[in-house]
Amino acid sequence: MAEGKGLNKNVTLKSELAAFLGVKELPRTEITKRIWDYIKANGLQTKTADGKPENAGKFIVADAKLLPIFKNTNSTSKSGKVTDLRNMSEGQTIDMMQMAAIVSANVE
């Protein structure tokens, strides 16, 4: 089987994400898919930034399992947008557009 390239190439997961997903390596696309599967299965989406989980909307509510992964995130995008979730607490939300920064912060 040919080795993946680009987003389909396996990357090494940092410890918190590896514990959450139960594997040490995955392609970025599969990491994102599995996190989204968890979010949807546990109804962790909401329509407002300060809303309660309702399984719909563009905001993701941090639960006890997602929080360690989210808290690893402190990055600046090419456009200069800062994503710093190090002081996040359970029950707070993130915008779904921050998922790429979260995945990047949790791989080596």
Legacy VTK file of the C-alpha trace (Angstrom):
# vtk DataFile Version 3.0
C-alpha trace
ASCII
DATASET POLYDATA
POINTS 108 float
0.000 0.000 0.000
1.417 3.401 -0.969
2.260 5.917 1.746
-0.139 8.862 1.965
0.912 12.354 0.975
-0.111 15.821 2.120
-3.137 15.713 4.399
-3.357 11.933 3.962
0.145 11.311 5.329
0.295 9.860 8.837
1.432 12.276 11.538
2.469 11.518 15.116
-0.110 12.562 17.715
0.800 14.318 20.966
-0.068 12.357 24.107
-3.469 13.942 24.883
-4.793 13.433 21.362
-3.288 9.930 21.158
-5.069 8.990 24.399
-8.352 10.473 23.127
-8.212 8.662 19.771
-6.498 5.483 20.985
-3.767 5.575 18.319
-0.337 7.190 17.961
-0.452 8.052 14.236
-3.167 9.093 11.801
-3.556 11.362 8.775
-4.838 14.865 9.582
-8.038 14.179 7.663
-8.816 11.145 9.842
-7.963 13.054 13.049
-10.446 15.772 12.150
-13.100 13.214 11.156
-12.790 11.286 14.411
-12.956 14.445 16.546
-16.077 15.541 14.646
-17.606 12.076 15.058
-17.116 12.405 18.831
-18.555 15.940 18.896
-21.652 14.887 16.961
-22.166 11.643 18.894
-22.081 13.555 22.170
-24.218 16.525 21.064
-21.440 19.045 21.676
-22.453 21.648 19.080
-24.386 24.831 19.863
-25.649 27.797 17.865
-24.327 30.475 20.225
-20.878 31.071 21.710
-22.266 30.810 25.249
-24.969 28.216 24.610
-25.639 24.815 26.064
-24.912 21.714 23.929
-27.767 21.107 21.479
-26.113 19.084 18.677
-26.396 21.835 16.058
-24.530 25.007 15.225
-21.059 26.353 14.561
-19.732 26.336 18.129
-18.239 23.324 19.911
-18.654 22.880 23.648
-15.565 21.596 25.466
-16.305 18.573 27.618
-13.883 16.782 29.953
-12.489 14.614 27.121
-11.968 17.419 24.582
-10.603 19.967 27.047
-7.032 18.541 27.303
-6.788 18.592 23.502
-8.161 22.119 23.184
-5.839 23.419 25.934
-2.764 22.435 23.869
-3.697 25.110 21.321
-1.722 28.343 21.097
-1.038 29.315 17.496
-1.026 32.206 15.055
-2.366 31.732 11.530
-0.707 33.109 8.415
-3.241 35.953 8.490
-2.203 36.822 12.053
-5.246 35.406 13.878
-4.278 34.093 17.311
-5.917 30.951 18.699
-4.984 30.605 22.372
-7.084 28.050 24.252
-4.631 27.336 27.076
-6.925 28.911 29.708
-10.100 27.274 28.474
-12.379 25.497 30.922
-15.019 22.808 30.590
-18.303 24.099 29.178
-16.716 26.931 27.181
-17.051 26.946 23.409
-14.806 27.338 20.392
-15.727 28.290 16.844
-15.680 25.277 14.527
-13.268 27.187 12.273
-10.601 26.737 14.982
-10.501 22.962 14.412
-7.523 23.159 12.015
-5.494 25.062 14.627
-6.442 22.488 17.271
-5.382 19.564 15.094
-2.104 21.287 14.170
-1.336 22.022 17.821
-1.793 18.355 18.733
0.477 16.705 16.166
4.266 16.566 15.987
LINES 1 109
108 0 1 2 3 4 5 6 7 8 9 10 11 12 13 14 15 16 17 18 19 20 21 22 23 24 25 26 27 28 29 30 31 32 33 34 35 36 37 38 39 40 41 42 43 44 45 46 47 48 49 50 51 52 53 54 55 56 57 58 59 60 61 62 63 64 65 66 67 68 69 70 71 72 73 74 75 76 77 78 79 80 81 82 83 84 85 86 87 88 89 90 91 92 93 94 95 96 97 98 99 100 101 102 103 104 105 106 107
